Structure formats: C-alpha cells, structure tokens
Amino acid sequence: MLCCVLLFLGIISLWWHWRARDRMKVTSLAGKYVFITGCDTGFGNMAAKFFDKKGFRVFASCLTETGAKELKAVTSKQLQTVLLDVRDSDSVKKVAAWIKAEVQSEGLWGLVNNAGILGPTAPTDWLDIEHFREPIEVNLIGLINVTLNMLPLIKKAKGRIVNVSSVGGRLAFSGGGYFPSKFGVEGFNDSLRRDMKAFGVKVCCIQPGLFKTALTDPAQVMQEKEVIWNKLPLDIKKQYGEEYFQKDTAKKEKLSKICLNKDISPVIECMEHALTSLHPRTHYVVGQDAKLFWNPLSRMPAFIQDLVLLRNRVKLAASNAK
C-alpha cells in the first residue's frame, strides 16, 4: 500500500514539475523580430495580428496584394507585409536579404513556416504527377527553402523555428500530394531540430487536426475532386461506379462535421508557446480530433489504422463484381 502511495505522489510531483517548467517564459521578448509565411488568411493571418498586438516586430508574407493590404489595414505600423510565393527561389532570396537588412545585428527571433496548400485529395489512380507536385513544392520544398535562407539570422539570435505540419504528417488518409508533403515536413523538422541544438536554436512542429480555414473549405475540396472525376477515363469510372462520387461526398461531409474545429485560436496559442516558452515542446498536437482520434490512431499498428480508415470509404463497383 505504501509503495502505491509513493508511486502516486511521485507521478503527481513529476506532473507538477512539468507543468511549472512548461509555463516558464523567455524574458525581454518585446520588439523581437518574427517572420510568418502564409498570412493572407487562416492561421498565418491570425498569428500576424496576435504577435503584432504582443509587441513583436512582425514580418508577414502574403501571396496576394489584397491579402497584404487587408492585413496591413488592421495592424500596427510596426508590422510589415511582403509579397512572397515560397515556390519562387529568387523571391525567397530577396525577402531574406530584405529581412537581413531590417534586423541587422539582432537577428531573427522567430520563423513560423505556415504557408501551405491542400491540393487535390482523391484516390491515387485518379491523379497525375502535377496533382502531387504543387503541394510538395509549397508545403515541403518551399518551407525548406525559406528555412535555409533564414537560418543564419535565426542562429544569430539563437531563436526559434516553428514548422506547421499536420496530423496528415503522421497518418495518410487520402491520396494526393498533401500527405507526402507533410510527412516530409516531419522528417525535415526532426533532422533540423537535432542539427540546430548545438547553436541554441529551438525547432518545434505544430500538428493541427482539421480546422475551419480557407485551406479546408469542404465545398472547394469537393469541387476540385469533381473536376478530376469528370475527366477520368471511362474504365476507371466503371471500376469505382457511377454513384461513387456522390456517396463519397456524403461520407466526407459527415466526417468533416464530426472532426472540424471551428476555433483556430488554439493553433495560435501553440505558436505563442513555441516562440515564448523557455522550454518549448518539440511537437504540438492541436485540435480535439487530432488529440482524441488522429494522433492515437497514428500510433497504432497498420492493420488497425487500415481497418478504421477503410470503414469510411465507399465500396467500389469493382469489388461488388467479384
């Protein structure tokens, strides 16, 4: 009995110590420079506004002039916007040179690699290589390129790198380039974290579940999928069945309603912790669906993952013919 009590008290003590350690903050962060990519909408847009209010000097990259103007209109004069397509290496280099001139000897405290796209999500045999290329170019190659160009500035400040991945970087539940790109982000994040440890640079990875943003707009996702379906050869349509698309759409809509997190602020809170905590976490799993379903499922044996995920798929006409 005594051993059980001591074990219980030991667990409570460790938990309390972890909680206290988790809440410790870096001092004197006001005025530090932070660069956030993908600030037109969604996580990046809210993060830029949030860190601007917190007193950081924010560089916010946007893909469009409209996005940049709208963000600038609702933030302080201290926040600066810049147009950036992370797929364009020349543009990445120019932005890096501009930021270097701005931060000078202080360096860059934080880099938040948030820019990303979903791309078409459909069965693999519906797709061609171009459907895979764009998400990988944006989500993975673009992220790596931005990081490499900003790394000297971050090392100078002994700062932080925050990579926005996804639960889709742990568990692939649809075809398309999004999931390979996020698995790649996870691998790059892990190797970068270990490489930068000796320089005092901390590297964190955020793994959001399904959140309500422009990237995950169900109508847009299904519209892109329908375009691909309509162009499929007749033999593939026959294998799937003429009613497949409608039935699959209904299943996906049902799943989206169950899993969708409408409040995106928890993702921004994870970014804040990663940039301001004295002891940031290596991974942040965020969203009720991610914590209660996707993340636990990703740690289970493959046959259990397949059993669960395949239950949500429409039975193919080819299967019925057997």
C-alpha positions in Angstrom: 0.0 0.0 0.0 2.8 2.4 0.9 4.5 1.7 -2.4 1.3 2.6 -4.3 1.0 5.9 -2.3 4.7 6.8 -3.0 4.3 5.9 -6.7 1.2 8.1 -6.9 2.9 11.0 -5.1 5.9 10.6 -7.4 3.7 10.8 -10.5 1.9 13.9 -9.2 5.3 15.5 -8.4 6.6 14.9 -11.9 3.4 16.2 -13.4 3.6 19.3 -11.3 7.2 19.9 -12.2 6.4 19.5 -15.9 3.6 22.0 -15.6 5.7 24.5 -13.8 8.5 24.1 -16.4 6.1 24.3 -19.3 4.9 27.7 -18.0 8.3 29.4 -17.8 8.7 32.2 -20.3 11.6 33.9 -22.0 12.0 37.4 -20.7 12.5 40.6 -22.8 10.8 39.5 -26.0 9.1 42.8 -26.8 10.4 44.2 -30.0 11.9 40.9 -31.2 11.6 40.1 -34.9 9.3 37.3 -36.2 8.7 36.2 -39.8 5.5 34.4 -40.6 4.7 33.0 -44.0 1.2 32.5 -45.5 -0.6 35.4 -43.8 -3.4 36.1 -46.3 -5.9 34.0 -44.4 -6.2 31.3 -41.7 -3.5 30.5 -39.1 -0.9 32.9 -40.5 -3.3 35.8 -40.7 -4.5 35.4 -37.1 -0.9 34.8 -35.9 0.4 38.0 -37.6 -2.3 40.1 -35.8 -1.7 38.3 -32.5 2.0 38.7 -32.4 1.7 42.3 -33.6 -0.5 43.1 -30.6 2.0 41.3 -28.3 4.7 43.8 -29.3 6.7 41.7 -31.7 8.0 43.3 -34.8 6.3 41.1 -37.4 7.3 40.4 -41.0 4.2 38.9 -42.6 4.5 37.3 -46.0 1.3 37.2 -48.2 0.8 35.6 -51.6 -1.5 38.3 -52.8 -1.6 42.1 -52.7 -5.1 42.0 -51.5 -4.2 39.8 -48.5 -1.3 42.1 -47.7 -3.4 45.3 -47.8 -6.2 43.8 -45.7 -3.7 42.7 -43.1 -1.9 46.0 -43.0 -5.1 47.8 -42.6 -5.9 46.1 -39.2 -2.5 46.0 -37.7 0.0 48.5 -36.2 2.6 50.4 -38.2 5.2 48.2 -36.7 4.0 45.1 -38.7 5.5 44.9 -42.2 4.0 42.9 -45.1 5.9 41.4 -48.0 4.7 39.5 -51.1 6.1 36.0 -51.3 5.5 32.9 -53.2 7.5 30.2 -51.4 7.9 28.3 -54.7 9.9 31.1 -56.2 13.6 30.8 -55.1 14.5 34.3 -56.3 11.7 35.8 -54.3 12.7 33.9 -51.2 16.3 35.2 -51.5 15.1 38.8 -52.0 12.9 38.6 -48.9 15.7 37.1 -46.9 18.0 39.9 -47.9 15.4 42.5 -47.0 14.8 40.9 -43.6 18.6 40.8 -43.0 18.8 44.5 -43.7 15.9 45.1 -41.3 17.1 43.0 -38.3 20.8 43.8 -38.8 22.9 42.5 -35.9 19.9 41.5 -33.7 19.0 38.6 -36.0 15.6 36.9 -36.4 14.0 35.6 -33.2 11.2 33.6 -34.8 10.4 31.9 -38.1 6.9 30.5 -38.5 6.7 28.3 -41.6 2.9 28.4 -42.0 2.4 28.8 -45.8 0.7 25.7 -47.3 -2.0 24.4 -49.6 -4.1 21.3 -49.6 -4.1 20.4 -53.3 -6.5 17.8 -54.7 -7.3 14.9 -52.4 -8.5 11.9 -54.4 -7.7 8.2 -55.0 -4.2 7.9 -56.3 -5.2 6.3 -59.6 -7.3 9.4 -60.4 -4.2 11.7 -60.2 -1.2 12.6 -62.4 2.2 13.9 -61.2 1.1 17.5 -61.4 -1.5 16.9 -58.7 1.3 15.8 -56.4 3.9 18.4 -57.5 2.2 21.7 -56.3 1.5 20.7 -52.6 5.1 19.2 -52.3 6.6 22.4 -53.9 4.7 24.7 -51.5 4.4 22.7 -48.3 7.8 21.0 -48.3 10.3 22.4 -50.8 9.1 26.0 -50.1 9.3 25.5 -46.4 12.8 24.1 -46.6 14.0 26.9 -48.9 12.6 29.6 -46.6 14.3 28.0 -43.6 17.7 27.7 -45.3 17.6 31.3 -46.3 16.6 32.5 -42.8 18.8 30.1 -40.8 21.8 32.5 -40.5 19.6 35.2 -39.0 17.9 32.7 -36.6 21.3 31.3 -35.5 22.5 34.8 -34.8 19.5 35.4 -32.4 19.5 31.9 -31.0 15.9 32.0 -31.9 13.0 29.6 -32.8 11.7 27.8 -35.9 8.1 26.7 -35.9 7.0 24.4 -38.7 3.3 24.0 -39.2 2.8 20.4 -40.2 -0.5 18.4 -39.8 -1.9 15.2 -38.3 -1.6 14.3 -42.0 2.1 14.2 -41.5 1.6 11.2 -39.2 -1.3 9.5 -40.9 -2.2 9.5 -44.6 -5.9 9.1 -45.0 -6.4 10.2 -48.7 -4.5 10.2 -51.9 -2.7 13.3 -53.2 0.4 15.4 -52.6 -0.6 16.9 -49.3 0.2 13.9 -47.1 3.6 13.1 -48.7 4.5 16.8 -48.3 3.6 16.8 -44.6 5.4 13.5 -43.9 8.4 15.3 -45.5 7.9 18.3 -43.2 8.0 16.0 -40.2 11.3 14.4 -41.3 12.9 17.8 -42.1 11.7 19.2 -38.8 13.3 16.3 -36.8 16.7 16.5 -38.5 16.7 20.3 -38.3 15.9 20.2 -34.6 18.9 17.9 -33.9 21.2 19.9 -36.1 20.3 23.2 -34.5 20.5 22.1 -30.9 24.2 22.9 -30.6 23.5 26.5 -31.8 20.9 27.2 -29.2 18.1 27.3 -31.8 14.9 25.5 -30.9 12.8 23.8 -33.6 9.2 23.0 -33.0 6.5 21.3 -35.0 2.7 22.0 -34.8 0.4 19.2 -35.9 -3.2 20.6 -36.3 -6.2 18.5 -36.9 -9.0 19.6 -39.2 -9.6 23.3 -38.6 -12.1 25.6 -40.4 -9.8 27.7 -42.7 -9.8 28.5 -46.4 -7.4 25.6 -47.0 -10.0 23.0 -45.8 -13.2 24.6 -47.3 -15.3 21.4 -48.0 -17.0 23.0 -51.0 -13.7 23.8 -52.6 -12.2 20.4 -51.8 -15.2 18.6 -53.4 -15.2 20.9 -56.4 -11.6 20.1 -57.2 -12.3 16.4 -56.8 -15.3 16.6 -59.1 -13.3 18.3 -61.8 -10.8 15.3 -61.6 -13.7 12.8 -61.6 -15.3 14.3 -64.7 -12.0 13.9 -66.6 -11.4 10.3 -65.6 -11.3 7.6 -68.3 -14.5 5.5 -68.5 -12.8 2.3 -67.4 -11.7 3.9 -64.1 -15.2 5.4 -63.6 -16.6 1.9 -64.2 -14.3 0.4 -61.6 -15.5 2.9 -59.0 -19.1 3.0 -60.1 -21.2 5.9 -61.3 -22.6 6.6 -57.8 -19.2 6.6 -56.2 -18.6 10.4 -56.3 -22.0 11.3 -54.7 -21.6 8.6 -52.0 -18.0 9.6 -51.2 -19.0 13.3 -51.0 -21.7 12.5 -48.4 -19.3 10.4 -46.3 -16.7 13.2 -46.4 -19.2 15.8 -45.4 -20.3 13.7 -42.4 -16.7 13.2 -41.3 -15.9 16.9 -41.7 -18.8 17.9 -39.4 -17.6 15.5 -36.7 -14.0 16.4 -36.9 -14.0 20.1 -37.8 -12.6 22.5 -35.2 -14.2 25.9 -35.8 -12.0 28.0 -33.4 -8.5 28.3 -34.8 -7.1 30.2 -31.8 -5.6 27.0 -30.2 -3.1 26.8 -33.1 -2.0 30.4 -32.5 -1.6 29.6 -28.8 0.7 26.8 -29.7 2.7 29.2 -31.9 2.9 31.6 -29.0 4.2 28.9 -26.6 6.8 27.7 -29.2 8.1 31.3 -29.5 7.9 32.5 -25.9 8.3 29.5 -23.7 11.7 28.9 -22.1 11.2 25.2 -22.8 9.1 24.8 -25.9 7.7 21.4 -26.8 9.1 19.5 -29.8 5.6 18.7 -31.0 2.2 20.4 -30.5 -0.8 18.2 -31.3 -3.8 20.6 -31.5 -7.5 20.1 -32.1 -9.9 17.8 -30.4 -10.0 15.5 -33.4 -6.2 15.3 -33.5 -5.8 14.6 -29.8 -8.7 12.1 -29.4 -8.6 10.3 -32.8 -5.9 11.0 -35.4 -2.9 11.1 -33.1 -3.8 8.0 -31.1 -4.7 6.2 -34.4 -1.3 7.1 -35.9 0.4 5.3 -33.1 -1.5 2.0 -33.6 -0.5 -1.0 -35.8 -1.0 -0.5 -39.5 -3.8 -3.2 -39.7 -5.8 -1.2 -37.1 -5.3 2.0 -39.0 -6.4 0.4 -42.2 -9.4 -1.2 -40.6 -10.6 2.1 -39.2 -9.9 4.3 -42.2 -11.2 1.9 -44.8 -14.5 1.8 -43.0 -15.1 5.4 -44.0 -14.6 4.6 -47.7 -17.3 3.8 -50.3 -17.3 0.3 -51.6 -16.2 0.1 -55.2 -18.3 -1.2 -58.1 -15.3 -3.5 -59.0 -15.5 -5.0 -55.5 -19.1 -5.9 -56.0 -18.3 -7.6 -59.3 -16.0 -10.2 -57.6 
